[in-house]
Amino acid sequence: MGQASSKIVNWQIDGCHFSRFDISPDKPVLLEKIFHDEMVIIGFSGAVWKSHQNGQNYLETPNYLVMRDAGQIFSLASAFISADGATCREIKVSPPRLKELCQHYQINKCFLDFKNPIIDNLPLRNQFAYMHGTIETSHCNLEKTTCLALFLNQFFQHVTARTLNCPYQLAPSKVKVAIEYLRTSYGKNISLTELSEITETNPFVLLRNFQKSLGVTPHEYLQAYRIIQARKLISIGIALTDVAMLCGFSDQSHLTRVFKRKVGVTPGQFVII
Protein backbone atom coordinates (compact mmCIF):
# COMPACT_ATOMS: atom_id res chain seq x y z
CA MET A 1 0.00 0.00 0.00
CA GLY A 2 1.34 3.44 -0.89
CA GLN A 3 1.99 6.21 1.57
CA ALA A 4 -0.99 8.40 2.46
CA SER A 5 0.76 11.69 1.71
CA SER A 6 4.13 13.26 1.13
CA LYS A 7 5.99 14.88 4.02
CA ILE A 8 9.30 16.57 4.79
CA VAL A 9 11.33 16.22 7.99
CA ASN A 10 14.17 18.67 8.67
CA TRP A 11 16.95 18.85 11.26
CA GLN A 12 20.43 20.31 11.65
CA ILE A 13 23.77 19.20 13.06
CA ASP A 14 27.31 20.53 12.92
CA GLY A 15 26.36 23.42 10.63
CA CYS A 16 24.72 21.18 7.99
CA HIS A 17 21.01 21.00 7.23
CA PHE A 18 19.40 17.58 6.78
CA SER A 19 16.08 16.70 5.17
CA ARG A 20 14.11 13.53 4.56
CA PHE A 21 11.33 13.66 1.97
CA ASP A 22 8.77 10.86 2.06
CA ILE A 23 7.15 10.98 -1.38
CA SER A 24 3.69 9.61 -2.09
CA PRO A 25 3.31 7.45 -5.21
CA ASP A 26 -0.05 9.03 -6.03
CA LYS A 27 1.15 12.00 -8.08
CA PRO A 28 4.15 12.56 -10.35
CA VAL A 29 6.72 15.15 -9.29
CA LEU A 30 7.70 17.99 -11.65
CA LEU A 31 10.04 20.81 -10.58
CA GLU A 32 10.95 23.38 -13.23
CA LYS A 33 13.99 25.68 -13.24
CA ILE A 34 14.74 25.70 -9.52
CA PHE A 35 17.93 26.04 -7.48
CA HIS A 36 19.24 25.69 -3.93
CA ASP A 37 20.92 28.40 -1.87
CA GLU A 38 23.34 25.78 -0.53
CA MET A 39 25.44 22.97 -1.93
CA VAL A 40 23.27 19.87 -1.71
CA ILE A 41 24.09 16.15 -1.62
CA ILE A 42 21.12 13.88 -2.36
CA GLY A 43 20.47 10.16 -2.03
CA PHE A 44 17.15 8.42 -2.55
CA SER A 45 15.33 5.11 -2.77
CA GLY A 46 12.14 3.95 -4.46
CA ALA A 47 12.34 6.37 -7.39
CA VAL A 48 14.10 7.27 -10.63
CA TRP A 49 14.41 10.91 -11.70
CA LYS A 50 14.99 12.71 -14.99
CA SER A 51 16.91 15.94 -14.53
CA HIS A 52 18.04 18.73 -16.85
CA GLN A 53 21.06 20.84 -15.93
CA ASN A 54 23.64 22.87 -17.89
CA GLY A 55 21.94 21.92 -21.16
CA GLN A 56 22.29 18.18 -20.44
CA ASN A 57 19.78 15.48 -19.48
CA TYR A 58 20.53 13.02 -16.69
CA LEU A 59 18.90 9.89 -15.31
CA GLU A 60 19.23 9.72 -11.53
CA THR A 61 18.80 6.24 -10.02
CA PRO A 62 18.93 4.96 -6.41
CA ASN A 63 22.49 3.66 -6.96
CA TYR A 64 23.79 7.22 -7.38
CA LEU A 65 24.33 10.24 -5.22
CA VAL A 66 23.49 13.64 -6.67
CA MET A 67 25.49 16.81 -5.99
CA ARG A 68 24.50 20.37 -6.89
CA ASP A 69 26.14 23.68 -6.13
CA ALA A 70 24.43 26.69 -4.58
CA GLY A 71 22.59 28.66 -7.27
CA GLN A 72 22.78 25.89 -9.88
CA ILE A 73 19.62 25.91 -12.03
CA PHE A 74 18.02 22.54 -12.76
CA SER A 75 14.69 20.90 -13.57
CA LEU A 76 13.52 17.55 -12.22
CA ALA A 77 10.73 15.10 -13.04
CA SER A 78 9.89 11.71 -11.58
CA ALA A 79 10.37 8.90 -14.11
CA PHE A 80 9.30 6.22 -11.63
CA ILE A 81 8.00 6.12 -8.07
CA SER A 82 7.54 2.80 -6.28
CA ALA A 83 4.03 1.75 -5.27
CA ASP A 84 5.28 2.01 -1.67
CA GLY A 85 6.46 5.56 -2.24
CA ALA A 86 9.98 6.97 -2.31
CA THR A 87 12.38 8.51 0.17
CA CYS A 88 14.77 11.31 -0.68
CA ARG A 89 17.51 12.32 1.78
CA GLU A 90 19.48 15.55 1.50
CA ILE A 91 22.39 17.36 3.13
CA LYS A 92 22.55 21.10 2.48
CA VAL A 93 25.80 22.94 3.16
CA SER A 94 25.79 26.74 3.12
CA PRO A 95 28.60 28.54 1.24
CA PRO A 96 30.25 29.74 4.50
CA ARG A 97 30.10 26.22 5.98
CA LEU A 98 31.45 24.73 2.74
CA LYS A 99 34.37 27.16 2.92
CA GLU A 100 35.08 25.98 6.49
CA LEU A 101 34.92 22.32 5.44
CA CYS A 102 37.29 22.92 2.53
CA GLN A 103 39.74 24.49 4.97
CA HIS A 104 39.36 21.56 7.38
CA TYR A 105 39.96 19.01 4.63
CA GLN A 106 42.76 21.04 3.03
CA ILE A 107 41.10 21.35 -0.38
CA ASN A 108 40.23 24.21 -2.71
CA LYS A 109 36.57 24.57 -3.72
CA CYS A 110 37.70 24.85 -7.35
CA PHE A 111 38.44 21.10 -7.21
CA LEU A 112 34.71 20.41 -6.74
CA ASP A 113 33.23 19.62 -10.16
CA PHE A 114 29.54 20.50 -10.26
CA LYS A 115 29.06 20.17 -14.04
CA ASN A 116 27.79 16.58 -13.76
CA PRO A 117 25.39 16.06 -10.83
CA ILE A 118 25.78 12.27 -10.84
CA ILE A 119 28.15 10.60 -8.35
CA ASP A 120 28.48 6.97 -9.48
CA ASN A 121 29.98 5.40 -6.37
CA LEU A 122 27.81 2.75 -4.71
CA PRO A 123 29.93 2.37 -1.52
CA LEU A 124 29.79 6.14 -1.02
CA ARG A 125 26.04 6.11 -1.66
CA ASN A 126 25.61 3.36 0.95
CA GLN A 127 27.77 5.27 3.43
CA PHE A 128 25.59 8.34 2.82
CA ALA A 129 22.42 6.34 3.55
CA TYR A 130 23.91 4.90 6.74
CA MET A 131 25.20 8.27 7.91
CA HIS A 132 21.94 10.09 7.15
CA GLY A 133 19.85 7.45 8.91
CA THR A 134 22.17 7.40 11.92
CA ILE A 135 22.03 11.17 12.29
CA GLU A 136 18.23 11.07 12.11
CA THR A 137 17.78 8.34 14.72
CA SER A 138 20.79 8.45 17.07
CA HIS A 139 20.63 10.35 20.35
CA CYS A 140 24.43 10.52 20.66
CA ASN A 141 25.96 13.73 19.28
CA LEU A 142 29.43 12.19 19.09
CA GLU A 143 28.12 9.30 16.99
CA LYS A 144 26.26 11.67 14.67
CA THR A 145 29.12 14.13 14.18
CA THR A 146 31.63 11.30 13.73
CA CYS A 147 29.46 9.65 11.04
CA LEU A 148 29.18 13.00 9.27
CA ALA A 149 32.93 13.65 9.41
CA LEU A 150 33.76 10.17 8.08
CA PHE A 151 31.29 10.57 5.22
CA LEU A 152 32.53 14.05 4.28
CA ASN A 153 36.10 12.75 4.21
CA GLN A 154 35.14 10.05 1.68
CA PHE A 155 32.88 12.44 -0.24
CA PHE A 156 35.59 15.07 -0.73
CA GLN A 157 38.12 12.41 -1.68
CA HIS A 158 35.79 11.17 -4.42
CA VAL A 159 34.62 14.48 -5.87
CA THR A 160 38.13 15.99 -5.89
CA ALA A 161 39.82 12.74 -7.01
CA ARG A 162 42.41 13.38 -4.31
CA THR A 163 43.57 11.40 -1.30
CA LEU A 164 42.99 13.55 1.75
CA ASN A 165 45.93 13.06 4.02
CA CYS A 166 45.79 14.31 7.57
CA PRO A 167 47.14 17.89 7.34
CA TYR A 168 49.44 17.44 10.31
CA GLN A 169 50.13 15.09 13.18
CA LEU A 170 48.44 15.90 16.45
CA ALA A 171 50.71 15.95 19.48
CA PRO A 172 50.18 12.88 21.71
CA SER A 173 49.31 15.25 24.53
CA LYS A 174 46.30 16.48 22.53
CA VAL A 175 45.02 12.93 22.11
CA LYS A 176 45.43 12.45 25.87
CA VAL A 177 43.39 15.61 26.45
CA ALA A 178 40.62 14.16 24.27
CA ILE A 179 40.72 10.84 26.13
CA GLU A 180 40.62 12.55 29.51
CA TYR A 181 37.67 14.68 28.46
CA LEU A 182 35.76 11.61 27.25
CA ARG A 183 36.46 9.81 30.53
CA THR A 184 35.44 12.71 32.76
CA SER A 185 32.43 13.77 30.67
CA TYR A 186 31.05 10.38 29.61
CA GLY A 187 27.63 11.22 31.01
CA LYS A 188 27.30 14.23 28.70
CA ASN A 189 26.11 14.32 25.08
CA ILE A 190 29.50 15.28 23.62
CA SER A 191 29.97 16.21 19.96
CA LEU A 192 33.07 15.91 17.78
CA THR A 193 33.05 19.69 17.39
CA GLU A 194 33.09 20.12 21.16
CA LEU A 195 35.93 17.64 21.48
CA SER A 196 37.92 19.44 18.78
CA GLU A 197 37.47 22.74 20.62
CA ILE A 198 38.79 21.18 23.82
CA THR A 199 41.89 19.95 21.96
CA GLU A 200 42.19 23.15 19.89
CA THR A 201 42.25 21.41 16.52
CA ASN A 202 39.78 20.79 13.71
CA PRO A 203 37.48 17.75 13.85
CA PHE A 204 39.06 16.01 10.85
CA VAL A 205 42.58 16.19 12.32
CA LEU A 206 41.36 15.02 15.71
CA LEU A 207 39.39 12.11 14.25
CA ARG A 208 42.25 10.86 12.08
CA ASN A 209 44.88 11.17 14.83
CA PHE A 210 42.63 9.62 17.49
CA GLN A 211 41.95 6.62 15.24
CA LYS A 212 45.63 6.27 14.36
CA SER A 213 46.65 6.38 18.02
CA LEU A 214 43.97 4.12 19.56
CA GLY A 215 42.50 2.19 16.62
CA VAL A 216 38.96 3.45 17.34
CA THR A 217 37.00 6.65 16.82
CA PRO A 218 36.26 8.93 19.78
CA HIS A 219 32.64 7.70 19.68
CA GLU A 220 33.72 4.04 19.85
CA TYR A 221 36.03 4.85 22.77
CA LEU A 222 33.25 6.72 24.56
CA GLN A 223 30.79 3.85 24.14
CA ALA A 224 33.30 1.34 25.51
CA TYR A 225 34.07 3.56 28.51
CA ARG A 226 30.38 4.16 29.18
CA ILE A 227 29.85 0.40 29.37
CA ILE A 228 32.73 0.06 31.85
CA GLN A 229 31.03 2.60 34.07
CA ALA A 230 27.62 1.01 33.54
CA ARG A 231 28.94 -2.37 34.69
CA LYS A 232 30.23 -0.80 37.90
CA LEU A 233 26.89 0.86 38.63
CA ILE A 234 24.88 -2.27 37.81
CA SER A 235 27.12 -4.33 40.10
CA ILE A 236 26.23 -2.17 43.10
CA GLY A 237 22.50 -2.35 42.41
CA ILE A 238 21.78 0.97 40.68
CA ALA A 239 18.51 0.81 38.71
CA LEU A 240 19.00 0.42 34.96
CA THR A 241 17.03 3.58 34.17
CA ASP A 242 19.41 5.53 36.40
CA VAL A 243 22.44 3.76 34.95
CA ALA A 244 21.36 4.81 31.46
CA MET A 245 20.99 8.44 32.50
CA LEU A 246 24.24 8.58 34.49
CA CYS A 247 26.26 6.98 31.69
CA GLY A 248 25.03 9.21 28.87
CA PHE A 249 22.59 6.84 27.16
CA SER A 250 19.32 8.26 25.85
CA ASP A 251 17.23 5.66 27.68
CA GLN A 252 17.32 2.11 29.06
CA SER A 253 16.76 0.50 25.66
CA HIS A 254 19.74 2.40 24.26
CA LEU A 255 21.86 1.15 27.18
CA THR A 256 20.65 -2.41 26.57
CA ARG A 257 21.54 -2.36 22.86
CA VAL A 258 25.08 -1.07 23.42
CA PHE A 259 25.64 -3.26 26.50
CA LYS A 260 24.69 -6.39 24.54
CA ARG A 261 27.15 -5.48 21.75
CA LYS A 262 30.01 -4.81 24.16
CA VAL A 263 29.45 -7.44 26.87
CA GLY A 264 27.57 -10.19 25.03
CA VAL A 265 24.62 -10.21 27.43
CA THR A 266 21.92 -7.71 28.36
CA PRO A 267 22.19 -5.64 31.56
CA GLY A 268 19.50 -7.84 33.11
CA GLN A 269 21.47 -10.99 32.33
CA PHE A 270 24.62 -9.35 33.69
CA VAL A 271 22.84 -8.79 37.00
CA ILE A 272 21.91 -12.49 37.15
CA ILE A 273 25.44 -13.78 36.55
DOLUM-742535 format. One record per residue (C-alpha): residue number from 1; x, y, z. Coordinates in nm, 3 decimals, padded with zeros to 5 digits. Example, Ala and Ser with C-alpha at 12.3 -4.5 7.8 and 13.67 -1.06 7.14 Angstrom:
resi:1	x:01.230	y:-00.450	z:00.780 .
resi:2	x:01.367	y:-00.106	z:00.714 .
This chain:
resi:1	x:00.000	y:00.000	z:00.000 .
resi:2	x:00.134	y:00.344	z:-00.089 .
resi:3	x:00.199	y:00.621	z:00.157 .
resi:4	x:-00.099	y:00.840	z:00.246 .
resi:5	x:00.076	y:01.169	z:00.171 .
resi:6	x:00.413	y:01.326	z:00.113 .
resi:7	x:00.599	y:01.488	z:00.402 .
resi:8	x:00.930	y:01.657	z:00.479 .
resi:9	x:01.133	y:01.622	z:00.799 .
resi:10	x:01.417	y:01.867	z:00.867 .
resi:11	x:01.695	y:01.885	z:01.126 .
resi:12	x:02.043	y:02.031	z:01.165 .
resi:13	x:02.377	y:01.920	z:01.306 .
resi:14	x:02.731	y:02.053	z:01.292 .
resi:15	x:02.636	y:02.342	z:01.063 .
resi:16	x:02.472	y:02.118	z:00.799 .
resi:17	x:02.101	y:02.100	z:00.723 .
resi:18	x:01.940	y:01.758	z:00.678 .
resi:19	x:01.608	y:01.670	z:00.517 .
resi:20	x:01.411	y:01.353	z:00.456 .
resi:21	x:01.133	y:01.366	z:00.197 .
resi:22	x:00.877	y:01.086	z:00.206 .
resi:23	x:00.715	y:01.098	z:-00.138 .
resi:24	x:00.369	y:00.961	z:-00.209 .
resi:25	x:00.331	y:00.745	z:-00.521 .
resi:26	x:-00.005	y:00.903	z:-00.603 .
resi:27	x:00.115	y:01.200	z:-00.808 .
resi:28	x:00.415	y:01.256	z:-01.035 .
resi:29	x:00.672	y:01.515	z:-00.929 .
resi:30	x:00.770	y:01.799	z:-01.165 .
resi:31	x:01.004	y:02.081	z:-01.058 .
resi:32	x:01.095	y:02.338	z:-01.323 .
resi:33	x:01.399	y:02.568	z:-01.324 .
resi:34	x:01.474	y:02.570	z:-00.952 .
resi:35	x:01.793	y:02.604	z:-00.748 .
resi:36	x:01.924	y:02.569	z:-00.393 .
resi:37	x:02.092	y:02.840	z:-00.187 .
resi:38	x:02.334	y:02.578	z:-00.053 .
resi:39	x:02.544	y:02.297	z:-00.193 .
resi:40	x:02.327	y:01.987	z:-00.171 .
resi:41	x:02.409	y:01.615	z:-00.162 .
resi:42	x:02.112	y:01.388	z:-00.236 .
resi:43	x:02.047	y:01.016	z:-00.203 .
resi:44	x:01.715	y:00.842	z:-00.255 .
resi:45	x:01.533	y:00.511	z:-00.277 .
resi:46	x:01.214	y:00.395	z:-00.446 .
resi:47	x:01.234	y:00.637	z:-00.739 .
resi:48	x:01.410	y:00.727	z:-01.063 .
resi:49	x:01.441	y:01.091	z:-01.170 .
resi:50	x:01.499	y:01.271	z:-01.499 .
resi:51	x:01.691	y:01.594	z:-01.453 .
resi:52	x:01.804	y:01.873	z:-01.685 .
resi:53	x:02.106	y:02.084	z:-01.593 .
resi:54	x:02.364	y:02.287	z:-01.789 .
resi:55	x:02.194	y:02.192	z:-02.116 .
resi:56	x:02.229	y:01.818	z:-02.044 .
resi:57	x:01.978	y:01.548	z:-01.948 .
resi:58	x:02.053	y:01.302	z:-01.669 .
resi:59	x:01.890	y:00.989	z:-01.531 .
resi:60	x:01.923	y:00.972	z:-01.153 .
resi:61	x:01.880	y:00.624	z:-01.002 .
resi:62	x:01.893	y:00.496	z:-00.641 .
resi:63	x:02.249	y:00.366	z:-00.696 .
resi:64	x:02.379	y:00.722	z:-00.738 .
resi:65	x:02.433	y:01.024	z:-00.522 .
resi:66	x:02.349	y:01.364	z:-00.667 .
resi:67	x:02.549	y:01.681	z:-00.599 .
resi:68	x:02.450	y:02.037	z:-00.689 .
resi:69	x:02.614	y:02.368	z:-00.613 .
resi:70	x:02.443	y:02.669	z:-00.458 .
resi:71	x:02.259	y:02.866	z:-00.727 .
resi:72	x:02.278	y:02.589	z:-00.988 .
resi:73	x:01.962	y:02.591	z:-01.203 .
resi:74	x:01.802	y:02.254	z:-01.276 .
resi:75	x:01.469	y:02.090	z:-01.357 .
resi:76	x:01.352	y:01.755	z:-01.222 .
resi:77	x:01.073	y:01.510	z:-01.304 .
resi:78	x:00.989	y:01.171	z:-01.158 .
resi:79	x:01.037	y:00.890	z:-01.411 .
resi:80	x:00.930	y:00.622	z:-01.163 .
resi:81	x:00.800	y:00.612	z:-00.807 .
resi:82	x:00.754	y:00.280	z:-00.628 .
resi:83	x:00.403	y:00.175	z:-00.527 .
resi:84	x:00.528	y:00.201	z:-00.167 .
resi:85	x:00.646	y:00.556	z:-00.224 .
resi:86	x:00.998	y:00.697	z:-00.231 .
resi:87	x:01.238	y:00.851	z:00.017 .
resi:88	x:01.477	y:01.131	z:-00.068 .
resi:89	x:01.751	y:01.232	z:00.178 .
resi:90	x:01.948	y:01.555	z:00.150 .
resi:91	x:02.239	y:01.736	z:00.313 .
resi:92	x:02.255	y:02.110	z:00.248 .
resi:93	x:02.580	y:02.294	z:00.316 .
resi:94	x:02.579	y:02.674	z:00.312 .
resi:95	x:02.860	y:02.854	z:00.124 .
resi:96	x:03.025	y:02.974	z:00.450 .
resi:97	x:03.010	y:02.622	z:00.598 .
resi:98	x:03.145	y:02.473	z:00.274 .
resi:99	x:03.437	y:02.716	z:00.292 .
resi:100	x:03.508	y:02.598	z:00.649 .
resi:101	x:03.492	y:02.232	z:00.544 .
resi:102	x:03.729	y:02.292	z:00.253 .
resi:103	x:03.974	y:02.449	z:00.497 .
resi:104	x:03.936	y:02.156	z:00.738 .
resi:105	x:03.996	y:01.901	z:00.463 .
resi:106	x:04.276	y:02.104	z:00.303 .
resi:107	x:04.110	y:02.135	z:-00.038 .
resi:108	x:04.023	y:02.421	z:-00.271 .
resi:109	x:03.657	y:02.457	z:-00.372 .
resi:110	x:03.770	y:02.485	z:-00.735 .
resi:111	x:03.844	y:02.110	z:-00.721 .
resi:112	x:03.471	y:02.041	z:-00.674 .
resi:113	x:03.323	y:01.962	z:-01.016 .
resi:114	x:02.954	y:02.050	z:-01.026 .
resi:115	x:02.906	y:02.017	z:-01.404 .
resi:116	x:02.779	y:01.658	z:-01.376 .
resi:117	x:02.539	y:01.606	z:-01.083 .
resi:118	x:02.578	y:01.227	z:-01.084 .
resi:119	x:02.815	y:01.060	z:-00.835 .
resi:120	x:02.848	y:00.697	z:-00.948 .
resi:121	x:02.998	y:00.540	z:-00.637 .
resi:122	x:02.781	y:00.275	z:-00.471 .
resi:123	x:02.993	y:00.237	z:-00.152 .
resi:124	x:02.979	y:00.614	z:-00.102 .
resi:125	x:02.604	y:00.611	z:-00.166 .
resi:126	x:02.561	y:00.336	z:00.095 .
resi:127	x:02.777	y:00.527	z:00.343 .
resi:128	x:02.559	y:00.834	z:00.282 .
resi:129	x:02.242	y:00.634	z:00.355 .
resi:130	x:02.391	y:00.490	z:00.674 .
resi:131	x:02.520	y:00.827	z:00.791 .
resi:132	x:02.194	y:01.009	z:00.715 .
resi:133	x:01.985	y:00.745	z:00.891 .
resi:134	x:02.217	y:00.740	z:01.192 .
resi:135	x:02.203	y:01.117	z:01.229 .
resi:136	x:01.823	y:01.107	z:01.211 .
resi:137	x:01.778	y:00.834	z:01.472 .
resi:138	x:02.079	y:00.845	z:01.707 .
resi:139	x:02.063	y:01.035	z:02.035 .
resi:140	x:02.443	y:01.052	z:02.066 .
resi:141	x:02.596	y:01.373	z:01.928 .
resi:142	x:02.943	y:01.219	z:01.909 .
resi:143	x:02.812	y:00.930	z:01.699 .
resi:144	x:02.626	y:01.167	z:01.467 .
resi:145	x:02.912	y:01.413	z:01.418 .
resi:146	x:03.163	y:01.130	z:01.373 .
resi:147	x:02.946	y:00.965	z:01.104 .
resi:148	x:02.918	y:01.300	z:00.927 .
resi:149	x:03.293	y:01.365	z:00.941 .
resi:150	x:03.376	y:01.017	z:00.808 .
resi:151	x:03.129	y:01.057	z:00.522 .
resi:152	x:03.253	y:01.405	z:00.428 .
resi:153	x:03.610	y:01.275	z:00.421 .
resi:154	x:03.514	y:01.005	z:00.168 .
resi:155	x:03.288	y:01.244	z:-00.024 .
resi:156	x:03.559	y:01.507	z:-00.073 .
resi:157	x:03.812	y:01.241	z:-00.168 .
resi:158	x:03.579	y:01.117	z:-00.442 .
resi:159	x:03.462	y:01.448	z:-00.587 .
resi:160	x:03.813	y:01.599	z:-00.589 .
resi:161	x:03.982	y:01.274	z:-00.701 .
resi:162	x:04.241	y:01.338	z:-00.431 .
resi:163	x:04.357	y:01.140	z:-00.130 .
resi:164	x:04.299	y:01.355	z:00.175 .
resi:165	x:04.593	y:01.306	z:00.402 .
resi:166	x:04.579	y:01.431	z:00.757 .
resi:167	x:04.714	y:01.789	z:00.734 .
resi:168	x:04.944	y:01.744	z:01.031 .
resi:169	x:05.013	y:01.509	z:01.318 .
resi:170	x:04.844	y:01.590	z:01.645 .
resi:171	x:05.071	y:01.595	z:01.948 .
resi:172	x:05.018	y:01.288	z:02.171 .
resi:173	x:04.931	y:01.525	z:02.453 .
resi:174	x:04.630	y:01.648	z:02.253 .
resi:175	x:04.502	y:01.293	z:02.211 .
resi:176	x:04.543	y:01.245	z:02.587 .
resi:177	x:04.339	y:01.561	z:02.645 .
resi:178	x:04.062	y:01.416	z:02.427 .
resi:179	x:04.072	y:01.084	z:02.613 .
resi:180	x:04.062	y:01.255	z:02.951 .
resi:181	x:03.767	y:01.468	z:02.846 .
resi:182	x:03.576	y:01.161	z:02.725 .
resi:183	x:03.646	y:00.981	z:03.053 .
resi:184	x:03.544	y:01.271	z:03.276 .
resi:185	x:03.243	y:01.377	z:03.067 .
resi:186	x:03.105	y:01.038	z:02.961 .
resi:187	x:02.763	y:01.122	z:03.101 .
resi:188	x:02.730	y:01.423	z:02.870 .
resi:189	x:02.611	y:01.432	z:02.508 .
resi:190	x:02.950	y:01.528	z:02.362 .
resi:191	x:02.997	y:01.621	z:01.996 .
resi:192	x:03.307	y:01.591	z:01.778 .
resi:193	x:03.305	y:01.969	z:01.739 .
resi:194	x:03.309	y:02.012	z:02.116 .
resi:195	x:03.593	y:01.764	z:02.148 .
resi:196	x:03.792	y:01.944	z:01.878 .
resi:197	x:03.747	y:02.274	z:02.062 .
resi:198	x:03.879	y:02.118	z:02.382 .
resi:199	x:04.189	y:01.995	z:02.196 .
resi:200	x:04.219	y:02.315	z:01.989 .
resi:201	x:04.225	y:02.141	z:01.652 .
resi:202	x:03.978	y:02.079	z:01.371 .
resi:203	x:03.748	y:01.775	z:01.385 .
resi:204	x:03.906	y:01.601	z:01.085 .
resi:205	x:04.258	y:01.619	z:01.232 .
resi:206	x:04.136	y:01.502	z:01.571 .
resi:207	x:03.939	y:01.211	z:01.425 .
resi:208	x:04.225	y:01.086	z:01.208 .
resi:209	x:04.488	y:01.117	z:01.483 .
resi:210	x:04.263	y:00.962	z:01.749 .
resi:211	x:04.195	y:00.662	z:01.524 .
resi:212	x:04.563	y:00.627	z:01.436 .
resi:213	x:04.665	y:00.638	z:01.802 .
resi:214	x:04.397	y:00.412	z:01.956 .
resi:215	x:04.250	y:00.219	z:01.662 .
resi:216	x:03.896	y:00.345	z:01.734 .
resi:217	x:03.700	y:00.665	z:01.682 .
resi:218	x:03.626	y:00.893	z:01.978 .
resi:219	x:03.264	y:00.770	z:01.968 .
resi:220	x:03.372	y:00.404	z:01.985 .
resi:221	x:03.603	y:00.485	z:02.277 .
resi:222	x:03.325	y:00.672	z:02.456 .
resi:223	x:03.079	y:00.385	z:02.414 .
resi:224	x:03.330	y:00.134	z:02.551 .
resi:225	x:03.407	y:00.356	z:02.851 .
resi:226	x:03.038	y:00.416	z:02.918 .
resi:227	x:02.985	y:00.040	z:02.937 .
resi:228	x:03.273	y:00.006	z:03.185 .
resi:229	x:03.103	y:00.260	z:03.407 .
resi:230	x:02.762	y:00.101	z:03.354 .
resi:231	x:02.894	y:-00.237	z:03.469 .
resi:232	x:03.023	y:-00.080	z:03.790 .
resi:233	x:02.689	y:00.086	z:03.863 .
resi:234	x:02.488	y:-00.227	z:03.781 .
resi:235	x:02.712	y:-00.433	z:04.010 .
resi:236	x:02.623	y:-00.217	z:04.310 .
resi:237	x:02.250	y:-00.235	z:04.241 .
resi:238	x:02.178	y:00.097	z:04.068 .
resi:239	x:01.851	y:00.081	z:03.871 .
resi:240	x:01.900	y:00.042	z:03.496 .
resi:241	x:01.703	y:00.358	z:03.417 .
resi:242	x:01.941	y:00.553	z:03.640 .
resi:243	x:02.244	y:00.376	z:03.495 .
resi:244	x:02.136	y:00.481	z:03.146 .
resi:245	x:02.099	y:00.844	z:03.250 .
resi:246	x:02.424	y:00.858	z:03.449 .
resi:247	x:02.626	y:00.698	z:03.169 .
resi:248	x:02.503	y:00.921	z:02.887 .
resi:249	x:02.259	y:00.684	z:02.716 .
resi:250	x:01.932	y:00.826	z:02.585 .
resi:251	x:01.723	y:00.566	z:02.768 .
resi:252	x:01.732	y:00.211	z:02.906 .
resi:253	x:01.676	y:00.050	z:02.566 .
resi:254	x:01.974	y:00.240	z:02.426 .
resi:255	x:02.186	y:00.115	z:02.718 .
resi:256	x:02.065	y:-00.241	z:02.657 .
resi:257	x:02.154	y:-00.236	z:02.286 .
resi:258	x:02.508	y:-00.107	z:02.342 .
resi:259	x:02.564	y:-00.326	z:02.650 .
resi:260	x:02.469	y:-00.639	z:02.454 .
resi:261	x:02.715	y:-00.548	z:02.175 .
resi:262	x:03.001	y:-00.481	z:02.416 .
resi:263	x:02.945	y:-00.744	z:02.687 .
resi:264	x:02.757	y:-01.019	z:02.503 .
resi:265	x:02.462	y:-01.021	z:02.743 .
resi:266	x:02.192	y:-00.771	z:02.836 .
resi:267	x:02.219	y:-00.564	z:03.156 .
resi:268	x:01.950	y:-00.784	z:03.311 .
resi:269	x:02.147	y:-01.099	z:03.233 .
resi:270	x:02.462	y:-00.935	z:03.369 .
resi:271	x:02.284	y:-00.879	z:03.700 .
resi:272	x:02.191	y:-01.249	z:03.715 .
resi:273	x:02.544	y:-01.378	z:03.655 .
